[in-house]
Amino acid sequence: MAKNLTPVWNKIAKHAMLPETTHDERARYNFLSNLNKHLAHVSQGTKTAYDTRVVPKFKEEHGRGIQNREELKEAIEKDSHYQIWSSLRRSTMEMRQQAGRSLVLRQAAELRDKAEALNNGKSTLVLNPSVKVPDYLLAVDNHLMPGSYHTELIEGDVSPAANYDSGIFVTTAGLIGRFNDGGGKAITTWVRKNHPDFKPKRILDIGCGMGHNVLPIAKAFPDAEVIAIDTGVPMLRYGHARAIDLGYNNITFMQMDAAKTTFEDASFDWIQSTMFLHETGGKSIYKIMKEVYRLLKPGGLTLHIEQPQYTDDMSEYEKFMRDWDALNNSEPYWSKMHDIDPCELMVVSGFKKEDFMQIGAKAENDLASDTTSEEEPEDFGRSPIWNVFGAIKN
Ligand SMILES: C[S@@+](CC[C@H](N)C(=O)[O-])C[C@H]1O[C@@H](n2cnc3c(N)ncnc32)[C@H](O)[C@@H]1O
């Protein structure tokens, strides 16, 4: 096997909801996954261009070094290497959406029917049409996904989730496992190792999407009642059908806004989010964390998996590169979220400073043996090495 290639799309786990793909569609996904990986290598040259061309030129013109991210952006965007890397990366993201959408839309009705057959009569899918999609989500096509998570093109639509599920493999170059659940697995392992006596009875996953990362949690705690909430109805329909097909019966998928849930005070032992907070608006993140505090039982645990926060000791270059998605990939809340101090976020939401925790987590990837064994270069924003922060409510 060619170890310098990403795993092939065919390796991802199959289930009843996964869209059908033709040979050419799989080939397109495989090409894009490898282009994505290749661009992580190309981005290494951006650092060389920055050090050897961009910074010296700026010094020559201004008589001083670059002092902030805005100056860095203006200077680096004139550099040809950065331009090539950035435009290719943008094109990869656009092509990934086109590839996913074209294969999903031609079978949208069949996918809807499959979801309806699996969801029919189940009390574990709870939709509530009075729940509104937050304005900050309506304002963008998240990571260039046309119509984002909520748009329904046909009645009962599941196509946004089918597109997300089949194509996330491309965006992550196959680094988060066959079920795209490397984050959920990693956090489950951490909780079991570090809190061996923790036996949560009720678990809430907020911004669950189509449930990739809540499934390993539900599997690890089969006696727990697990509730997964989202405002995107197509995600919930597809996620619930997928979970049923994969044999999970302890997860209820509910249409609910994480900033204003209808659950009682102190009703959960564990509240989890995975790659969710960076997609919430600047004010909403505070409302959501206050809600998390309200919903946790005393002694309850909350954890949030995200890409690394921007810290004082992180270089402006690295912060700028990590901001690429905010500037070019329709992730407008990304910069602000990564700029905030997570400890302060938890403290203003009610948690005690001494109960704040921050850990590193790497995706558990059951496809690891199919990919390169060499160290991969940091691709700034997409690598599955995460910052997890949270607290215990005392
Ligand atoms: C990147 S996806 C989440 C991925 C998912 N947690 C996973 O691990 O695969 C972000 C999700 O958050 C949802 N979302 C954003 N704001 C929300 C809110 N206020 N309440 C509930 N869901 C929200 C979106 O609809 C979207 O499905």
Boltz pocket constraint, residues with backbone or C-beta under 6 A from the ligand:
constraints:
  - pocket:
      binder: B
      contacts: [[A, 134], [A, 137], [A, 149], [A, 180], [A, 183], [A, 206], [A, 207], [A, 208], [A, 209], [A, 210], [A, 211], [A, 212], [A, 213], [A, 214], [A, 229], [A, 230], [A, 231], [A, 232], [A, 235], [A, 256], [A, 257], [A, 258], [A, 259], [A, 273], [A, 274], [A, 275], [A, 276], [A, 279], [A, 280]]
      max_distance: 6.0
